[in-house]
Amino acid sequence: MTANLTTRLGQLTSSPAGGPYVGKNRIINGNVSVDQRNAGASQTFTAAAAVAYCVDRFYASCTGANITGQQVSGTAPYQYAYKFTGATSNTGTLFGQRIESLNIADLVSTTVVGQAQIASSTITTVTWTAYYANTTNTFSAKTSIATGTITINSTPTIYTFSFNAGSSAANGVAIEFTTGALVAAATLQYSGVQLEAGTIATPYEFNQYQVQLAQCQRYYEKSYDIATVPGTSTGVGAVYGAYTTNTTTTYIGAATSYAVRKRATPTQVFYDTVGGSGVVTRIYPGTGTYTGNAVTANGGAQGQIGCYSDSGNAASFIVFHYTSSAEL
């Protein structure tokens, strides 16, 4: 009996990545612990605007009136939750994640089960909807796979739902949660979002933080420290480069490799180390003071980012911060 139990436990804890217990969750950062963009600070979502990314891999939007969202302390077993705070005249909210084709193609025409820990001070019904992208990894046009409603209350509770992923799941799948009005001072929060193969929801799969961060950095990365919001005035984490020359031109340039190769060629934003504000970069002469110079962005690759200027001297160096996004 003991031998059989030991064997069975070994099977459960050593299942391959595609098995039911290891690597099962197709949602990245489902426990919302990684927040590169805001580092725990509040973010405003503009009513009727396009979806905006918030805590890593998740996006949100609203209608009627602006609302705010923020990573906050969660309820066991989750350290964090993502909480929306409502406003007068708000008429609806949306919170979702798009799953890359490579991470869900094996679930074509397979039954899957989702779960999320949800709570609201006023909202009692949340609608979940699964979509597939009409074109691989392009969600500007998408088609509904399945939808349903969940009755919730003010106590953070894990709710489940199930559907067949359908024949077009290989294009990529989006899971979205929508609600009616989130009125002034009302709150709505999510954590523990999971999507897995099968008909029965199993316990949420926790990853080590560094593993989860690397998963997120395939889609979004910043040069700043994790706890620093992009645009902050700081040199910590910035990319530094030096003077160089060729037979015709003097250059100052800097480049760095990403921590994780991006899903696709990313959209890059360069920041100054002094004041941020999306200024491309600064060149510092040897005197220690700075001057603004015309700088050319030389990023674009999935694995590297850089920039350069053709003005400077042998006592100069160039410095910049960046964010790079390859979100779906």
C-alpha positions in Angstrom: 0.0 0.0 0.0 2.8 2.4 1.0 4.7 1.5 -2.2 1.7 2.1 -4.4 1.1 5.5 -2.7 4.7 6.5 -3.1 4.6 5.6 -6.8 1.4 7.5 -7.3 2.8 10.7 -5.6 5.9 10.4 -7.8 3.7 10.4 -10.9 1.7 13.4 -9.8 4.8 15.5 -9.0 6.9 14.5 -12.1 4.3 14.9 -14.8 5.7 16.4 -18.0 5.2 20.1 -18.8 2.1 19.3 -20.9 0.6 17.1 -18.1 -2.3 17.9 -15.8 -0.1 19.1 -12.8 3.0 20.8 -14.3 2.8 23.6 -16.8 -0.9 23.2 -17.0 -2.0 26.8 -16.8 -2.2 28.6 -20.2 -2.7 32.0 -18.5 0.5 33.8 -17.7 0.8 35.8 -14.4 -2.7 34.5 -13.3 -1.9 35.4 -9.7 -1.1 39.0 -10.9 2.2 39.1 -9.0 4.2 40.7 -11.8 3.4 44.4 -12.4 6.2 45.9 -14.5 4.3 48.8 -15.9 2.9 50.3 -12.7 4.9 48.7 -9.9 1.8 48.6 -7.8 0.7 52.2 -8.6 -2.8 53.0 -9.7 -3.7 53.2 -13.4 -6.6 55.1 -15.0 -8.6 53.4 -17.7 -10.3 55.9 -20.1 -14.0 55.2 -20.9 -14.6 53.9 -24.4 -10.9 53.8 -25.2 -9.1 50.7 -26.6 -8.0 48.1 -24.1 -4.9 49.1 -22.1 -2.4 46.7 -20.6 -2.0 46.8 -16.8 -0.6 44.2 -14.5 1.5 42.0 -16.7 -0.2 40.1 -19.6 -3.7 41.4 -18.6 -5.6 44.2 -20.2 -8.6 46.2 -19.2 -11.2 48.7 -20.5 -14.4 50.4 -19.3 -17.4 52.3 -20.6 -19.4 55.3 -19.4 -16.8 56.8 -17.1 -13.2 56.3 -16.2 -12.2 53.8 -13.6 -8.9 53.0 -11.9 -7.1 49.7 -11.4 -4.3 48.7 -9.1 -2.4 45.6 -7.8 -3.3 45.2 -4.2 -2.9 42.7 -1.4 -4.8 39.5 -2.2 -6.7 36.9 -0.3 -5.1 33.5 0.5 -3.8 31.6 -1.3 -3.0 34.6 -3.5 -0.5 37.3 -2.4 -1.9 39.8 -4.8 -5.2 40.7 -6.6 -6.0 43.3 -9.3 -8.7 45.7 -8.0 -10.8 48.1 -10.0 -12.5 51.1 -8.3 -15.6 52.5 -9.9 -16.9 55.9 -10.7 -20.2 57.7 -11.1 -21.7 57.1 -14.6 -19.5 54.0 -15.3 -21.5 51.4 -17.3 -19.1 48.5 -17.6 -15.7 46.9 -17.1 -13.5 44.4 -18.9 -10.5 42.4 -17.7 -8.8 39.8 -19.9 -5.8 38.1 -21.3 -4.8 36.9 -24.8 -3.1 33.6 -25.1 -0.4 33.2 -27.8 -1.0 30.5 -30.5 2.1 28.6 -29.5 0.8 28.2 -26.0 -2.7 26.9 -26.8 -2.6 25.2 -30.3 -2.5 21.7 -28.7 -5.9 22.3 -27.2 -7.8 22.6 -30.5 -11.3 21.0 -30.1 -10.4 20.1 -26.5 -12.5 20.7 -23.4 -10.9 23.2 -21.1 -11.8 24.5 -17.7 -11.1 28.0 -16.4 -11.1 29.5 -12.9 -10.7 32.8 -11.2 -10.9 34.2 -7.7 -13.4 37.2 -7.9 -15.1 39.5 -5.5 -17.0 42.8 -5.7 -18.6 45.2 -3.2 -21.6 45.8 -5.5 -21.5 43.7 -8.7 -23.2 40.3 -8.5 -22.8 39.0 -12.0 -19.6 38.5 -14.1 -19.8 37.3 -17.7 -16.9 35.3 -19.0 -16.3 35.0 -22.8 -13.7 33.0 -24.7 -12.7 34.2 -28.2 -10.4 32.9 -30.9 -8.4 35.3 -33.1 -9.6 35.3 -36.7 -5.9 35.5 -37.8 -3.1 33.9 -35.9 -2.1 36.1 -32.9 -4.1 39.1 -34.2 -7.0 39.9 -32.0 -8.2 43.1 -33.7 -10.8 40.7 -35.2 -12.0 37.8 -33.0 -14.9 35.4 -32.8 -16.7 34.2 -29.7 -16.1 30.5 -28.8 -18.3 30.3 -25.7 -19.7 32.6 -22.9 -21.4 32.2 -19.6 -22.2 34.1 -16.4 -20.9 33.7 -12.8 -22.8 34.9 -9.8 -20.4 36.5 -7.3 -20.4 38.2 -4.0 -18.2 40.4 -1.8 -16.1 37.5 -0.5 -13.1 36.5 -2.7 -14.2 33.1 -4.0 -12.8 30.8 -6.7 -15.3 30.3 -9.5 -15.0 27.9 -12.5 -16.3 27.6 -16.0 -15.8 25.2 -18.9 -16.0 25.1 -22.7 -14.6 23.4 -25.8 -11.7 25.4 -27.2 -13.0 24.7 -30.8 -11.3 24.1 -34.1 -9.7 27.6 -34.4 -8.0 27.7 -31.0 -4.6 27.5 -32.7 -5.1 31.1 -33.8 -4.8 32.1 -30.2 -7.5 32.5 -27.5 -8.6 35.4 -25.4 -10.4 35.0 -22.0 -12.3 38.1 -21.0 -14.4 38.9 -17.9 -17.0 41.7 -18.3 -19.5 43.4 -15.9 -22.1 46.0 -15.7 -21.7 49.3 -14.0 -19.0 49.7 -11.3 -20.4 52.6 -9.5 -18.6 55.3 -7.5 -16.3 53.8 -4.7 -17.4 50.3 -5.6 -14.7 47.7 -6.1 -14.1 44.6 -8.2 -11.1 42.3 -8.0 -9.5 39.3 -9.7 -6.7 36.8 -8.9 -5.9 33.2 -9.5 -6.9 33.1 -13.2 -6.2 29.7 -14.7 -7.1 27.9 -17.9 -6.2 24.2 -18.3 -7.2 21.1 -20.3 -9.9 18.9 -18.7 -13.3 19.1 -17.3 -12.4 19.5 -13.6 -10.5 22.6 -12.2 -7.4 21.6 -10.3 -5.6 23.7 -7.8 -4.0 26.9 -9.1 -0.5 26.3 -10.4 2.0 28.6 -8.8 5.3 29.4 -10.5 8.5 30.8 -8.9 8.5 34.5 -9.3 11.5 34.6 -11.6 10.0 32.0 -13.9 6.7 34.0 -14.1 8.7 37.3 -14.7 10.5 35.7 -17.6 7.2 34.5 -19.1 5.9 38.1 -19.0 9.1 39.5 -20.4 8.5 37.7 -23.7 5.7 40.3 -24.2 6.9 43.3 -22.3 10.2 44.3 -20.7 11.7 47.5 -19.2 15.2 48.5 -18.3 14.1 50.0 -14.9 14.1 48.0 -11.7 11.0 45.9 -11.1 9.8 48.4 -8.5 10.4 51.5 -10.6 7.7 52.9 -12.9 8.9 53.7 -16.5 9.6 57.4 -16.9 11.0 57.8 -13.4 14.1 60.0 -13.1 16.9 57.5 -12.3 20.0 56.1 -13.8 19.6 52.7 -12.1 19.2 50.0 -14.7 19.9 52.3 -17.6 21.9 51.3 -20.7 25.2 53.1 -21.0 27.4 53.3 -24.1 30.7 55.0 -25.1 32.4 57.0 -27.7 33.6 55.4 -30.9 34.7 56.4 -34.4 35.2 55.2 -37.9 37.0 56.7 -40.8 34.4 59.4 -41.5 32.1 59.9 -38.4 32.3 60.1 -34.7 29.6 58.1 -32.9 28.3 57.6 -29.4 26.2 54.5 -29.2 24.7 52.0 -26.7 23.0 48.7 -27.1 21.9 45.8 -24.9 20.4 42.4 -25.2 16.9 41.8 -23.8 16.5 39.6 -20.7 14.1 37.5 -22.8 13.8 37.4 -26.6 10.5 39.0 -27.6 7.5 37.2 -29.1 7.8 39.4 -32.2 9.5 42.7 -33.2 8.6 44.9 -30.3 7.4 48.5 -30.1 10.1 50.4 -28.2 9.9 53.6 -26.2 13.1 55.3 -25.1 13.3 57.4 -21.9 15.8 59.9 -20.5 17.4 59.1 -17.2 16.7 62.7 -16.1 13.0 63.4 -15.9 11.9 60.5 -18.1 9.0 61.9 -20.1 9.7 59.7 -23.1 12.7 61.8 -24.1 14.9 59.6 -26.3 18.2 59.8 -24.3 21.0 62.0 -23.2 24.6 62.4 -24.0 26.9 63.4 -21.1 30.2 65.2 -21.9 33.1 64.7 -19.6 32.3 67.7 -17.6 29.4 65.9 -15.9 26.7 68.2 -17.2 24.3 67.0 -19.9 23.2 68.3 -23.2 20.3 67.2 -25.5 21.5 65.7 -28.8 19.7 64.2 -31.7 19.7 60.4 -31.1 18.6 57.7 -33.5 16.8 54.7 -32.2 18.5 51.6 -33.5 16.2 49.0 -31.9 13.7 46.8 -33.5 15.1 43.3 -33.1 13.5 40.7 -31.0 16.7 40.2 -29.0 18.4 43.6 -28.8 17.8 47.3 -28.4 20.1 50.3 -29.0 20.5 53.8 -30.1 23.3 56.1 -31.3 24.3 59.7 -32.0 26.8 61.2 -34.5 27.7 64.0 -32.1 30.0 63.8 -29.1 33.6 63.5 -28.2 36.0 61.1 -26.7 35.0 62.2 -23.2 31.3 61.5 -23.8 28.9 58.7 -23.1 25.3 58.0 -24.0 22.6 56.6 -21.6 19.0 55.6 -22.0 16.1 53.7 -20.5 13.5 51.7 -22.5 10.4 49.8 -22.5 9.7 47.2 -25.3 6.3 45.7 -25.9 5.4 42.7 -28.1 1.9 42.2 -26.6 -0.8 40.4 -28.5 
